[in-house]
Amino acid sequence: MNPMVPVTFEDTNVEVLARIVKATSEKFDCTMEIDFKDGNRKTEFIGDDALKAFIAEEVEDMFRRGKKQEKK
């Protein structure tokens, strides 16, 4: 009998980023469907494709602001 318990490691960074993008998308009256269950890695943007660039820019700005605050 093997006393080892099988452990599955999942990279949750992608899911966290997808949820940040989803929250930002909602500010632009868009949304994202996210399915990270059972090993799936599915995201689907729902909204005006022309707004994707603005959403991406806002998410990038969030991380830039965080880096500037770390340097202080």
mmCIF file as Biopython writes it, N, C-alpha, C and O atoms, coordinates in Angstrom:
data_model
#
loop_
_atom_site.group_PDB
_atom_site.id
_atom_site.type_symbol
_atom_site.label_atom_id
_atom_site.label_alt_id
_atom_site.label_comp_id
_atom_site.label_asym_id
_atom_site.label_entity_id
_atom_site.label_seq_id
_atom_site.pdbx_PDB_ins_code
_atom_site.Cartn_x
_atom_site.Cartn_y
_atom_site.Cartn_z
_atom_site.occupancy
_atom_site.B_iso_or_equiv
_atom_site.auth_seq_id
_atom_site.auth_asym_id
_atom_site.pdbx_PDB_model_num
ATOM 1   N N  . MET A ? 1  ? 0.834   -1.187 0.000   1.0 0.0 1  A 1 
ATOM 2   C CA . MET A ? 1  ? 0.000   0.000  0.000   1.0 0.0 1  A 1 
ATOM 3   C C  . MET A ? 1  ? 0.874   1.243  0.000   1.0 0.0 1  A 1 
ATOM 4   O O  . MET A ? 1  ? 1.731   1.410  0.868   1.0 0.0 1  A 1 
ATOM 5   N N  . ASN A ? 2  ? 0.654   2.111  -0.974  1.0 0.0 2  A 1 
ATOM 6   C CA . ASN A ? 2  ? 1.441   3.326  -1.123  1.0 0.0 2  A 1 
ATOM 7   C C  . ASN A ? 2  ? 0.840   4.446  -0.266  1.0 0.0 2  A 1 
ATOM 8   O O  . ASN A ? 2  ? -0.317  4.818  -0.465  1.0 0.0 2  A 1 
ATOM 9   N N  . PRO A ? 3  ? 1.617   4.992  0.690   1.0 0.0 3  A 1 
ATOM 10  C CA . PRO A ? 3  ? 1.075   6.045  1.556   1.0 0.0 3  A 1 
ATOM 11  C C  . PRO A ? 3  ? 1.000   7.412  0.861   1.0 0.0 3  A 1 
ATOM 12  O O  . PRO A ? 3  ? 0.450   8.361  1.421   1.0 0.0 3  A 1 
ATOM 13  N N  . MET A ? 4  ? 1.542   7.515  -0.339  1.0 0.0 4  A 1 
ATOM 14  C CA . MET A ? 4  ? 1.549   8.799  -1.046  1.0 0.0 4  A 1 
ATOM 15  C C  . MET A ? 4  ? 0.148   9.140  -1.550  1.0 0.0 4  A 1 
ATOM 16  O O  . MET A ? 4  ? -0.583  8.275  -2.031  1.0 0.0 4  A 1 
ATOM 17  N N  . VAL A ? 5  ? -0.198  10.382 -1.431  1.0 0.0 5  A 1 
ATOM 18  C CA . VAL A ? 5  ? -1.481  10.868 -1.938  1.0 0.0 5  A 1 
ATOM 19  C C  . VAL A ? 5  ? -1.202  11.599 -3.243  1.0 0.0 5  A 1 
ATOM 20  O O  . VAL A ? 5  ? -0.366  12.502 -3.270  1.0 0.0 5  A 1 
ATOM 21  N N  . PRO A ? 6  ? -1.879  11.232 -4.319  1.0 0.0 6  A 1 
ATOM 22  C CA . PRO A ? 6  ? -1.640  11.939 -5.580  1.0 0.0 6  A 1 
ATOM 23  C C  . PRO A ? 6  ? -2.120  13.387 -5.483  1.0 0.0 6  A 1 
ATOM 24  O O  . PRO A ? 6  ? -3.233  13.658 -5.032  1.0 0.0 6  A 1 
ATOM 25  N N  . VAL A ? 7  ? -1.280  14.287 -5.905  1.0 0.0 7  A 1 
ATOM 26  C CA . VAL A ? 7  ? -1.592  15.716 -5.853  1.0 0.0 7  A 1 
ATOM 27  C C  . VAL A ? 7  ? -1.548  16.263 -7.267  1.0 0.0 7  A 1 
ATOM 28  O O  . VAL A ? 7  ? -0.614  15.996 -8.024  1.0 0.0 7  A 1 
ATOM 29  N N  . THR A ? 8  ? -2.552  17.019 -7.606  1.0 0.0 8  A 1 
ATOM 30  C CA . THR A ? 8  ? -2.593  17.658 -8.918  1.0 0.0 8  A 1 
ATOM 31  C C  . THR A ? 8  ? -2.347  19.146 -8.731  1.0 0.0 8  A 1 
ATOM 32  O O  . THR A ? 8  ? -3.086  19.820 -8.014  1.0 0.0 8  A 1 
ATOM 33  N N  . PHE A ? 9  ? -1.309  19.654 -9.378  1.0 0.0 9  A 1 
ATOM 34  C CA . PHE A ? 9  ? -1.002  21.077 -9.316  1.0 0.0 9  A 1 
ATOM 35  C C  . PHE A ? 9  ? -1.622  21.760 -10.518 1.0 0.0 9  A 1 
ATOM 36  O O  . PHE A ? 9  ? -1.467  21.301 -11.650 1.0 0.0 9  A 1 
ATOM 37  N N  . GLU A ? 10 ? -2.324  22.854 -10.276 1.0 0.0 10 A 1 
ATOM 38  C CA . GLU A ? 10 ? -2.910  23.614 -11.368 1.0 0.0 10 A 1 
ATOM 39  C C  . GLU A ? 10 ? -2.397  25.038 -11.294 1.0 0.0 10 A 1 
ATOM 40  O O  . GLU A ? 10 ? -2.221  25.599 -10.212 1.0 0.0 10 A 1 
ATOM 41  N N  . ASP A ? 11 ? -2.164  25.603 -12.446 1.0 0.0 11 A 1 
ATOM 42  C CA . ASP A ? 11 ? -1.727  26.991 -12.517 1.0 0.0 11 A 1 
ATOM 43  C C  . ASP A ? 11 ? -2.960  27.878 -12.444 1.0 0.0 11 A 1 
ATOM 44  O O  . ASP A ? 11 ? -3.718  27.979 -13.409 1.0 0.0 11 A 1 
ATOM 45  N N  . THR A ? 12 ? -3.158  28.513 -11.310 1.0 0.0 12 A 1 
ATOM 46  C CA . THR A ? 12 ? -4.351  29.343 -11.137 1.0 0.0 12 A 1 
ATOM 47  C C  . THR A ? 12 ? -4.132  30.778 -11.598 1.0 0.0 12 A 1 
ATOM 48  O O  . THR A ? 12 ? -5.079  31.563 -11.623 1.0 0.0 12 A 1 
ATOM 49  N N  . ASN A ? 13 ? -2.905  31.136 -11.962 1.0 0.0 13 A 1 
ATOM 50  C CA . ASN A ? 13 ? -2.644  32.503 -12.405 1.0 0.0 13 A 1 
ATOM 51  C C  . ASN A ? 13 ? -3.489  32.881 -13.606 1.0 0.0 13 A 1 
ATOM 52  O O  . ASN A ? 13 ? -3.971  34.011 -13.688 1.0 0.0 13 A 1 
ATOM 53  N N  . VAL A ? 14 ? -3.678  31.963 -14.538 1.0 0.0 14 A 1 
ATOM 54  C CA . VAL A ? 14 ? -4.459  32.247 -15.736 1.0 0.0 14 A 1 
ATOM 55  C C  . VAL A ? 14 ? -5.916  32.485 -15.361 1.0 0.0 14 A 1 
ATOM 56  O O  . VAL A ? 14 ? -6.571  33.365 -15.921 1.0 0.0 14 A 1 
ATOM 57  N N  . GLU A ? 15 ? -6.418  31.706 -14.420 1.0 0.0 15 A 1 
ATOM 58  C CA . GLU A ? 15 ? -7.810  31.889 -13.996 1.0 0.0 15 A 1 
ATOM 59  C C  . GLU A ? 15 ? -7.986  33.231 -13.293 1.0 0.0 15 A 1 
ATOM 60  O O  . GLU A ? 15 ? -8.980  33.920 -13.521 1.0 0.0 15 A 1 
ATOM 61  N N  . VAL A ? 16 ? -7.050  33.602 -12.456 1.0 0.0 16 A 1 
ATOM 62  C CA . VAL A ? 16 ? -7.124  34.892 -11.767 1.0 0.0 16 A 1 
ATOM 63  C C  . VAL A ? 16 ? -7.100  36.025 -12.783 1.0 0.0 16 A 1 
ATOM 64  O O  . VAL A ? 16 ? -7.893  36.962 -12.688 1.0 0.0 16 A 1 
ATOM 65  N N  . LEU A ? 17 ? -6.201  35.948 -13.749 1.0 0.0 17 A 1 
ATOM 66  C CA . LEU A ? 17 ? -6.130  36.976 -14.784 1.0 0.0 17 A 1 
ATOM 67  C C  . LEU A ? 17 ? -7.429  37.030 -15.586 1.0 0.0 17 A 1 
ATOM 68  O O  . LEU A ? 17 ? -7.912  38.117 -15.905 1.0 0.0 17 A 1 
ATOM 69  N N  . ALA A ? 18 ? -7.995  35.876 -15.913 1.0 0.0 18 A 1 
ATOM 70  C CA . ALA A ? 18 ? -9.262  35.840 -16.656 1.0 0.0 18 A 1 
ATOM 71  C C  . ALA A ? 18 ? -10.366 36.523 -15.861 1.0 0.0 18 A 1 
ATOM 72  O O  . ALA A ? 18 ? -11.202 37.219 -16.437 1.0 0.0 18 A 1 
ATOM 73  N N  . ARG A ? 19 ? -10.381 36.335 -14.559 1.0 0.0 19 A 1 
ATOM 74  C CA . ARG A ? 19 ? -11.416 36.963 -13.732 1.0 0.0 19 A 1 
ATOM 75  C C  . ARG A ? 19 ? -11.204 38.473 -13.620 1.0 0.0 19 A 1 
ATOM 76  O O  . ARG A ? 19 ? -12.174 39.226 -13.542 1.0 0.0 19 A 1 
ATOM 77  N N  . ILE A ? 20 ? -9.963  38.916 -13.610 1.0 0.0 20 A 1 
ATOM 78  C CA . ILE A ? 20 ? -9.684  40.355 -13.628 1.0 0.0 20 A 1 
ATOM 79  C C  . ILE A ? 20 ? -10.161 40.958 -14.943 1.0 0.0 20 A 1 
ATOM 80  O O  . ILE A ? 20 ? -10.775 42.025 -14.955 1.0 0.0 20 A 1 
ATOM 81  N N  . VAL A ? 21 ? -9.879  40.274 -16.051 1.0 0.0 21 A 1 
ATOM 82  C CA . VAL A ? 21 ? -10.323 40.754 -17.364 1.0 0.0 21 A 1 
ATOM 83  C C  . VAL A ? 21 ? -11.847 40.771 -17.425 1.0 0.0 21 A 1 
ATOM 84  O O  . VAL A ? 21 ? -12.432 41.701 -17.981 1.0 0.0 21 A 1 
ATOM 85  N N  . LYS A ? 22 ? -12.486 39.766 -16.865 1.0 0.0 22 A 1 
ATOM 86  C CA . LYS A ? 22 ? -13.954 39.718 -16.860 1.0 0.0 22 A 1 
ATOM 87  C C  . LYS A ? 22 ? -14.526 40.911 -16.101 1.0 0.0 22 A 1 
ATOM 88  O O  . LYS A ? 22 ? -15.457 41.559 -16.580 1.0 0.0 22 A 1 
ATOM 89  N N  . ALA A ? 23 ? -13.984 41.204 -14.933 1.0 0.0 23 A 1 
ATOM 90  C CA . ALA A ? 23 ? -14.466 42.338 -14.140 1.0 0.0 23 A 1 
ATOM 91  C C  . ALA A ? 23 ? -14.265 43.650 -14.888 1.0 0.0 23 A 1 
ATOM 92  O O  . ALA A ? 23 ? -15.133 44.522 -14.866 1.0 0.0 23 A 1 
ATOM 93  N N  . THR A ? 24 ? -13.128 43.788 -15.544 1.0 0.0 24 A 1 
ATOM 94  C CA . THR A ? 24 ? -12.859 44.996 -16.322 1.0 0.0 24 A 1 
ATOM 95  C C  . THR A ? 24 ? -13.793 45.071 -17.520 1.0 0.0 24 A 1 
ATOM 96  O O  . THR A ? 24 ? -14.270 46.153 -17.862 1.0 0.0 24 A 1 
ATOM 97  N N  . SER A ? 25 ? -14.059 43.951 -18.156 1.0 0.0 25 A 1 
ATOM 98  C CA . SER A ? 25 ? -14.960 43.911 -19.314 1.0 0.0 25 A 1 
ATOM 99  C C  . SER A ? 25 ? -16.347 44.406 -18.947 1.0 0.0 25 A 1 
ATOM 100 O O  . SER A ? 25 ? -17.007 45.068 -19.749 1.0 0.0 25 A 1 
ATOM 101 N N  . GLU A ? 26 ? -16.788 44.090 -17.746 1.0 0.0 26 A 1 
ATOM 102 C CA . GLU A ? 26 ? -18.123 44.497 -17.322 1.0 0.0 26 A 1 
ATOM 103 C C  . GLU A ? 26 ? -18.252 46.009 -17.220 1.0 0.0 26 A 1 
ATOM 104 O O  . GLU A ? 26 ? -19.353 46.543 -17.355 1.0 0.0 26 A 1 
ATOM 105 N N  . LYS A ? 27 ? -17.145 46.706 -16.985 1.0 0.0 27 A 1 
ATOM 106 C CA . LYS A ? 27 ? -17.168 48.172 -16.988 1.0 0.0 27 A 1 
ATOM 107 C C  . LYS A ? 27 ? -17.473 48.719 -18.378 1.0 0.0 27 A 1 
ATOM 108 O O  . LYS A ? 27 ? -17.950 49.845 -18.517 1.0 0.0 27 A 1 
ATOM 109 N N  . PHE A ? 28 ? -17.197 47.923 -19.402 1.0 0.0 28 A 1 
ATOM 110 C CA . PHE A ? 28 ? -17.424 48.318 -20.795 1.0 0.0 28 A 1 
ATOM 111 C C  . PHE A ? 28 ? -18.681 47.646 -21.366 1.0 0.0 28 A 1 
ATOM 112 O O  . PHE A ? 28 ? -18.841 47.556 -22.583 1.0 0.0 28 A 1 
ATOM 113 N N  . ASP A ? 29 ? -19.566 47.177 -20.487 1.0 0.0 29 A 1 
ATOM 114 C CA . ASP A ? 29 ? -20.794 46.469 -20.880 1.0 0.0 29 A 1 
ATOM 115 C C  . ASP A ? 29 ? -20.509 45.228 -21.718 1.0 0.0 29 A 1 
ATOM 116 O O  . ASP A ? 29 ? -21.265 44.900 -22.633 1.0 0.0 29 A 1 
ATOM 117 N N  . CYS A ? 30 ? -19.425 44.547 -21.404 1.0 0.0 30 A 1 
ATOM 118 C CA . CYS A ? 30 ? -19.066 43.275 -22.034 1.0 0.0 30 A 1 
ATOM 119 C C  . CYS A ? 30 ? -18.905 42.260 -20.904 1.0 0.0 30 A 1 
ATOM 120 O O  . CYS A ? 30 ? -19.057 42.606 -19.733 1.0 0.0 30 A 1 
ATOM 121 N N  . THR A ? 31 ? -18.606 41.037 -21.243 1.0 0.0 31 A 1 
ATOM 122 C CA . THR A ? 31 ? -18.335 40.028 -20.224 1.0 0.0 31 A 1 
ATOM 123 C C  . THR A ? 31 ? -17.483 38.917 -20.824 1.0 0.0 31 A 1 
ATOM 124 O O  . THR A ? 31 ? -17.158 38.939 -22.011 1.0 0.0 31 A 1 
ATOM 125 N N  . MET A ? 32 ? -17.134 37.967 -20.005 1.0 0.0 32 A 1 
ATOM 126 C CA . MET A ? 32 ? -16.400 36.787 -20.455 1.0 0.0 32 A 1 
ATOM 127 C C  . MET A ? 32 ? -17.012 35.570 -19.808 1.0 0.0 32 A 1 
ATOM 128 O O  . MET A ? 32 ? -17.354 35.589 -18.625 1.0 0.0 32 A 1 
ATOM 129 N N  . GLU A ? 33 ? -17.151 34.517 -20.578 1.0 0.0 33 A 1 
ATOM 130 C CA . GLU A ? 33 ? -17.509 33.228 -20.005 1.0 0.0 33 A 1 
ATOM 131 C C  . GLU A ? 33 ? -16.203 32.521 -19.680 1.0 0.0 33 A 1 
ATOM 132 O O  . GLU A ? 33 ? -15.308 32.432 -20.520 1.0 0.0 33 A 1 
ATOM 133 N N  . ILE A ? 34 ? -16.101 32.024 -18.464 1.0 0.0 34 A 1 
ATOM 134 C CA . ILE A ? 34 ? -14.878 31.371 -18.002 1.0 0.0 34 A 1 
ATOM 135 C C  . ILE A ? 34 ? -15.226 29.959 -17.555 1.0 0.0 34 A 1 
ATOM 136 O O  . ILE A ? 34 ? -16.132 29.767 -16.743 1.0 0.0 34 A 1 
ATOM 137 N N  . ASP A ? 35 ? -14.509 28.972 -18.082 1.0 0.0 35 A 1 
ATOM 138 C CA . ASP A ? 35 ? -14.708 27.579 -17.678 1.0 0.0 35 A 1 
ATOM 139 C C  . ASP A ? 35 ? -13.346 26.963 -17.380 1.0 0.0 35 A 1 
ATOM 140 O O  . ASP A ? 35 ? -12.611 26.591 -18.294 1.0 0.0 35 A 1 
ATOM 141 N N  . PHE A ? 36 ? -13.020 26.860 -16.106 1.0 0.0 36 A 1 
ATOM 142 C CA . PHE A ? 36 ? -11.752 26.280 -15.680 1.0 0.0 36 A 1 
ATOM 143 C C  . PHE A ? 36 ? -11.990 25.018 -14.860 1.0 0.0 36 A 1 
ATOM 144 O O  . PHE A ? 36 ? -11.146 24.633 -14.051 1.0 0.0 36 A 1 
ATOM 145 N N  . LYS A ? 37 ? -13.134 24.377 -15.065 1.0 0.0 37 A 1 
ATOM 146 C CA . LYS A ? 37 ? -13.468 23.173 -14.309 1.0 0.0 37 A 1 
ATOM 147 C C  . LYS A ? 37 ? -12.936 21.936 -15.013 1.0 0.0 37 A 1 
ATOM 148 O O  . LYS A ? 37 ? -12.868 21.895 -16.241 1.0 0.0 37 A 1 
ATOM 149 N N  . ASP A ? 38 ? -12.570 20.955 -14.256 1.0 0.0 38 A 1 
ATOM 150 C CA . ASP A ? 38 ? -12.158 19.643 -14.772 1.0 0.0 38 A 1 
ATOM 151 C C  . ASP A ? 38 ? -11.067 19.726 -15.833 1.0 0.0 38 A 1 
ATOM 152 O O  . ASP A ? 38 ? -11.097 18.994 -16.822 1.0 0.0 38 A 1 
ATOM 153 N N  . GLY A ? 39 ? -10.108 20.618 -15.625 1.0 0.0 39 A 1 
ATOM 154 C CA . GLY A ? 39 ? -8.990  20.719 -16.559 1.0 0.0 39 A 1 
ATOM 155 C C  . GLY A ? 39 ? -9.251  21.583 -17.774 1.0 0.0 39 A 1 
ATOM 156 O O  . GLY A ? 39 ? -8.356  21.770 -18.598 1.0 0.0 39 A 1 
ATOM 157 N N  . ASN A ? 40 ? -10.462 22.116 -17.906 1.0 0.0 40 A 1 
ATOM 158 C CA . ASN A ? 40 ? -10.750 23.011 -19.037 1.0 0.0 40 A 1 
ATOM 159 C C  . ASN A ? 40 ? -10.028 24.332 -18.853 1.0 0.0 40 A 1 
ATOM 160 O O  . ASN A ? 40 ? -9.791  24.766 -17.726 1.0 0.0 40 A 1 
ATOM 161 N N  . ARG A ? 41 ? -9.689  24.950 -19.926 1.0 0.0 41 A 1 
ATOM 162 C CA . ARG A ? 41 ? -9.089  26.285 -19.924 1.0 0.0 41 A 1 
ATOM 163 C C  . ARG A ? 41 ? -9.793  27.094 -21.004 1.0 0.0 41 A 1 
ATOM 164 O O  . ARG A ? 41 ? -9.178  27.495 -21.992 1.0 0.0 41 A 1 
ATOM 165 N N  . LYS A ? 42 ? -11.094 27.334 -20.808 1.0 0.0 42 A 1 
ATOM 166 C CA . LYS A ? 42 ? -11.885 27.979 -21.844 1.0 0.0 42 A 1 
ATOM 167 C C  . LYS A ? 42 ? -12.329 29.357 -21.378 1.0 0.0 42 A 1 
ATOM 168 O O  . LYS A ? 42 ? -12.901 29.505 -20.298 1.0 0.0 42 A 1 
ATOM 169 N N  . THR A ? 43 ? -12.063 30.358 -22.198 1.0 0.0 43 A 1 
ATOM 170 C CA . THR A ? 43 ? -12.593 31.694 -21.980 1.0 0.0 43 A 1 
ATOM 171 C C  . THR A ? 43 ? -13.192 32.176 -23.286 1.0 0.0 43 A 1 
ATOM 172 O O  . THR A ? 43 ? -12.670 31.903 -24.367 1.0 0.0 43 A 1 
ATOM 173 N N  . GLU A ? 44 ? -14.287 32.891 -23.171 1.0 0.0 44 A 1 
ATOM 174 C CA . GLU A ? 44 ? -14.931 33.426 -24.370 1.0 0.0 44 A 1 
ATOM 175 C C  . GLU A ? 44 ? -15.377 34.849 -24.087 1.0 0.0 44 A 1 
ATOM 176 O O  . GLU A ? 44 ? -16.140 35.092 -23.152 1.0 0.0 44 A 1 
ATOM 177 N N  . PHE A ? 45 ? -14.902 35.792 -24.896 1.0 0.0 45 A 1 
ATOM 178 C CA . PHE A ? 45 ? -15.271 37.196 -24.767 1.0 0.0 45 A 1 
ATOM 179 C C  . PHE A ? 45 ? -16.637 37.403 -25.398 1.0 0.0 45 A 1 
ATOM 180 O O  . PHE A ? 45 ? -16.899 36.923 -26.500 1.0 0.0 45 A 1 
ATOM 181 N N  . ILE A ? 46 ? -17.504 38.120 -24.698 1.0 0.0 46 A 1 
ATOM 182 C CA . ILE A ? 46 ? -18.836 38.422 -25.216 1.0 0.0 46 A 1 
ATOM 183 C C  . ILE A ? 46 ? -19.011 39.933 -25.184 1.0 0.0 46 A 1 
ATOM 184 O O  . ILE A ? 46 ? -19.107 40.541 -24.118 1.0 0.0 46 A 1 
ATOM 185 N N  . GLY A ? 47 ? -19.050 40.522 -26.364 1.0 0.0 47 A 1 
ATOM 186 C CA . GLY A ? 47 ? -19.215 41.964 -26.453 1.0 0.0 47 A 1 
ATOM 187 C C  . GLY A ? 47 ? -18.627 42.488 -27.746 1.0 0.0 47 A 1 
ATOM 188 O O  . GLY A ? 47 ? -18.312 41.725 -28.659 1.0 0.0 47 A 1 
ATOM 189 N N  . ASP A ? 48 ? -18.487 43.791 -27.810 1.0 0.0 48 A 1 
ATOM 190 C CA . ASP A ? 48 ? -17.972 44.471 -28.992 1.0 0.0 48 A 1 
ATOM 191 C C  . ASP A ? 48 ? -16.458 44.259 -29.084 1.0 0.0 48 A 1 
ATOM 192 O O  . ASP A ? 48 ? -15.711 44.688 -28.205 1.0 0.0 48 A 1 
ATOM 193 N N  . ASP A ? 49 ? -16.017 43.598 -30.150 1.0 0.0 49 A 1 
ATOM 194 C CA . ASP A ? 49 ? -14.582 43.322 -30.319 1.0 0.0 49 A 1 
ATOM 195 C C  . ASP A ? 49 ? -13.743 44.594 -30.353 1.0 0.0 49 A 1 
ATOM 196 O O  . ASP A ? 49 ? -12.560 44.558 -30.014 1.0 0.0 49 A 1 
ATOM 197 N N  . ALA A ? 50 ? -14.330 45.710 -30.753 1.0 0.0 50 A 1 
ATOM 198 C CA . ALA A ? 50 ? -13.591 46.973 -30.804 1.0 0.0 50 A 1 
ATOM 199 C C  . ALA A ? 50 ? -13.169 47.429 -29.408 1.0 0.0 50 A 1 
ATOM 200 O O  . ALA A ? 50 ? -12.244 48.230 -29.273 1.0 0.0 50 A 1 
ATOM 201 N N  . LEU A ? 51 ? -13.830 46.932 -28.381 1.0 0.0 51 A 1 
ATOM 202 C CA . LEU A ? 51 ? -13.513 47.337 -27.008 1.0 0.0 51 A 1 
ATOM 203 C C  . LEU A ? 51 ? -12.402 46.506 -26.372 1.0 0.0 51 A 1 
ATOM 204 O O  . LEU A ? 51 ? -11.907 46.858 -25.301 1.0 0.0 51 A 1 
ATOM 205 N N  . LYS A ? 52 ? -12.008 45.423 -27.008 1.0 0.0 52 A 1 
ATOM 206 C CA . LYS A ? 52 ? -10.975 44.547 -26.438 1.0 0.0 52 A 1 
ATOM 207 C C  . LYS A ? 52 ? -9.682  45.301 -26.145 1.0 0.0 52 A 1 
ATOM 208 O O  . LYS A ? 52 ? -9.061  45.088 -25.104 1.0 0.0 52 A 1 
ATOM 209 N N  . ALA A ? 53 ? -9.279  46.173 -27.050 1.0 0.0 53 A 1 
ATOM 210 C CA . ALA A ? 53 ? -8.027  46.922 -26.856 1.0 0.0 53 A 1 
ATOM 211 C C  . ALA A ? 53 ? -8.112  47.825 -25.630 1.0 0.0 53 A 1 
ATOM 212 O O  . ALA A ? 53 ? -7.138  47.950 -24.887 1.0 0.0 53 A 1 
ATOM 213 N N  . PHE A ? 54 ? -9.262  48.453 -25.410 1.0 0.0 54 A 1 
ATOM 214 C CA . PHE A ? 54 ? -9.431  49.333 -24.251 1.0 0.0 54 A 1 
ATOM 215 C C  . PHE A ? 54 ? -9.430  48.530 -22.950 1.0 0.0 54 A 1 
ATOM 216 O O  . PHE A ? 54 ? -8.875  48.965 -21.941 1.0 0.0 54 A 1 
ATOM 217 N N  . ILE A ? 55 ? -10.051 47.368 -22.989 1.0 0.0 55 A 1 
ATOM 218 C CA . ILE A ? 55 ? -10.087 46.498 -21.812 1.0 0.0 55 A 1 
ATOM 219 C C  . ILE A ? 55 ? -8.675  46.013 -21.479 1.0 0.0 55 A 1 
ATOM 220 O O  . ILE A ? 55 ? -8.259  46.043 -20.321 1.0 0.0 55 A 1 
ATOM 221 N N  . ALA A ? 56 ? -7.951  45.569 -22.491 1.0 0.0 56 A 1 
ATOM 222 C CA . ALA A ? 56 ? -6.573  45.097 -22.282 1.0 0.0 56 A 1 
ATOM 223 C C  . ALA A ? 56 ? -5.695  46.216 -21.739 1.0 0.0 56 A 1 
ATOM 224 O O  . ALA A ? 56 ? -4.872  45.988 -20.852 1.0 0.0 56 A 1 
ATOM 225 N N  . GLU A ? 57 ? -5.865  47.419 -22.267 1.0 0.0 57 A 1 
ATOM 226 C CA . GLU A ? 57 ? -5.063  48.557 -21.808 1.0 0.0 57 A 1 
ATOM 227 C C  . GLU A ? 57 ? -5.346  48.858 -20.339 1.0 0.0 57 A 1 
ATOM 228 O O  . GLU A ? 57 ? -4.424  49.135 -19.572 1.0 0.0 57 A 1 
ATOM 229 N N  . GLU A ? 58 ? -6.600  48.804 -19.951 1.0 0.0 58 A 1 
ATOM 230 C CA . GLU A ? 58 ? -6.942  49.079 -18.557 1.0 0.0 58 A 1 
ATOM 231 C C  . GLU A ? 58 ? -6.363  48.016 -17.619 1.0 0.0 58 A 1 
ATOM 232 O O  . GLU A ? 58 ? -5.881  48.344 -16.534 1.0 0.0 58 A 1 
ATOM 233 N N  . VAL A ? 59 ? -6.408  46.753 -18.029 1.0 0.0 59 A 1 
ATOM 234 C CA . VAL A ? 59 ? -5.833  45.681 -17.204 1.0 0.0 59 A 1 
ATOM 235 C C  . VAL A ? 59 ? -4.318  45.869 -17.089 1.0 0.0 59 A 1 
ATOM 236 O O  . VAL A ? 59 ? -3.758  45.733 -16.002 1.0 0.0 59 A 1 
ATOM 237 N N  . GLU A ? 60 ? -3.662  46.177 -18.195 1.0 0.0 60 A 1 
ATOM 238 C CA . GLU A ? 60 ? -2.213  46.414 -18.156 1.0 0.0 60 A 1 
ATOM 239 C C  . GLU A ? 60 ? -1.879  47.576 -17.237 1.0 0.0 60 A 1 
ATOM 240 O O  . GLU A ? 60 ? -0.902  47.514 -16.492 1.0 0.0 60 A 1 
ATOM 241 N N  . ASP A ? 61 ? -2.681  48.639 -17.281 1.0 0.0 61 A 1 
ATOM 242 C CA . ASP A ? 61 ? -2.442  49.795 -16.414 1.0 0.0 61 A 1 
ATOM 243 C C  . ASP A ? 61 ? -2.534  49.421 -14.936 1.0 0.0 61 A 1 
ATOM 244 O O  . ASP A ? 61 ? -1.794  49.961 -14.113 1.0 0.0 61 A 1 
ATOM 245 N N  . MET A ? 62 ? -3.438  48.501 -14.595 1.0 0.0 62 A 1 
ATOM 246 C CA . MET A ? 62 ? -3.546  48.052 -13.197 1.0 0.0 62 A 1 
ATOM 247 C C  . MET A ? 62 ? -2.224  47.463 -12.716 1.0 0.0 62 A 1 
ATOM 248 O O  . MET A ? 62 ? -1.776  47.747 -11.606 1.0 0.0 62 A 1 
ATOM 249 N N  . PHE A ? 63 ? -1.605  46.641 -13.562 1.0 0.0 63 A 1 
ATOM 250 C CA . PHE A ? 63 ? -0.352  46.001 -13.176 1.0 0.0 63 A 1 
ATOM 251 C C  . PHE A ? 63 ? 0.805   46.993 -13.194 1.0 0.0 63 A 1 
ATOM 252 O O  . PHE A ? 63 ? 1.720   46.887 -12.378 1.0 0.0 63 A 1 
ATOM 253 N N  . ARG A ? 64 ? 0.776   47.943 -14.102 1.0 0.0 64 A 1 
ATOM 254 C CA . ARG A ? 64 ? 1.826   48.973 -14.119 1.0 0.0 64 A 1 
ATOM 255 C C  . ARG A ? 64 ? 1.774   49.803 -12.845 1.0 0.0 64 A 1 
ATOM 256 O O  . ARG A ? 64 ? 2.811   50.086 -12.245 1.0 0.0 64 A 1 
ATOM 257 N N  . ARG A ? 65 ? 0.574   50.195 -12.429 1.0 0.0 65 A 1 
ATOM 258 C CA . ARG A ? 65 ? 0.435   50.987 -11.198 1.0 0.0 65 A 1 
ATOM 259 C C  . ARG A ? 65 ? 0.964   50.201 -10.007 1.0 0.0 65 A 1 
ATOM 260 O O  . ARG A ? 65 ? 1.593   50.774 -9.117  1.0 0.0 65 A 1 
ATOM 261 N N  . GLY A ? 66 ? 0.719   48.912 -9.980  1.0 0.0 66 A 1 
ATOM 262 C CA . GLY A ? 66 ? 1.211   48.071 -8.890  1.0 0.0 66 A 1 
ATOM 263 C C  . GLY A ? 66 ? 2.722   48.038 -8.834  1.0 0.0 66 A 1 
ATOM 264 O O  . GLY A ? 66 ? 3.303   48.063 -7.749  1.0 0.0 66 A 1 
ATOM 265 N N  . LYS A ? 67 ? 3.369   47.983 -9.990  1.0 0.0 67 A 1 
ATOM 266 C CA . LYS A ? 67 ? 4.839   47.955 -10.034 1.0 0.0 67 A 1 
ATOM 267 C C  . LYS A ? 67 ? 5.416   49.285 -9.577  1.0 0.0 67 A 1 
ATOM 268 O O  . LYS A ? 67 ? 6.440   49.304 -8.894  1.0 0.0 67 A 1 
ATOM 269 N N  . LYS A ? 68 ? 4.786   50.395 -9.936  1.0 0.0 68 A 1 
ATOM 270 C CA . LYS A ? 68 ? 5.274   51.711 -9.518  1.0 0.0 68 A 1 
ATOM 271 C C  . LYS A ? 68 ? 5.206   51.845 -8.007  1.0 0.0 68 A 1 
ATOM 272 O O  . LYS A ? 68 ? 6.114   52.409 -7.396  1.0 0.0 68 A 1 
ATOM 273 N N  . GLN A ? 69 ? 4.136   51.332 -7.391  1.0 0.0 69 A 1 
ATOM 274 C CA . GLN A ? 69 ? 3.985   51.422 -5.944  1.0 0.0 69 A 1 
ATOM 275 C C  . GLN A ? 69 ? 5.004   50.550 -5.228  1.0 0.0 69 A 1 
ATOM 276 O O  . GLN A ? 69 ? 5.436   50.891 -4.127  1.0 0.0 69 A 1 
ATOM 277 N N  . GLU A ? 70 ? 5.397   49.430 -5.829  1.0 0.0 70 A 1 
ATOM 278 C CA . GLU A ? 70 ? 6.392   48.550 -5.213  1.0 0.0 70 A 1 
ATOM 279 C C  . GLU A ? 70 ? 7.752   49.218 -5.142  1.0 0.0 70 A 1 
ATOM 280 O O  . GLU A ? 70 ? 8.518   48.954 -4.215  1.0 0.0 70 A 1 
ATOM 281 N N  . LYS A ? 71 ? 8.070   50.079 -6.103  1.0 0.0 71 A 1 
ATOM 282 C CA . LYS A ? 71 ? 9.384   50.724 -6.164  1.0 0.0 71 A 1 
ATOM 283 C C  . LYS A ? 71 ? 9.556   51.780 -5.079  1.0 0.0 71 A 1 
ATOM 284 O O  . LYS A ? 71 ? 10.688  52.100 -4.715  1.0 0.0 71 A 1 
ATOM 285 N N  . LYS A ? 72 ? 8.463   52.330 -4.554  1.0 0.0 72 A 1 
ATOM 286 C CA . LYS A ? 72 ? 8.548   53.414 -3.557  1.0 0.0 72 A 1 
ATOM 287 C C  . LYS A ? 72 ? 9.102   52.950 -2.257  1.0 0.0 72 A 1 
ATOM 288 O O  . LYS A ? 72 ? 9.235   53.743 -1.325  1.0 0.0 72 A 1 
#
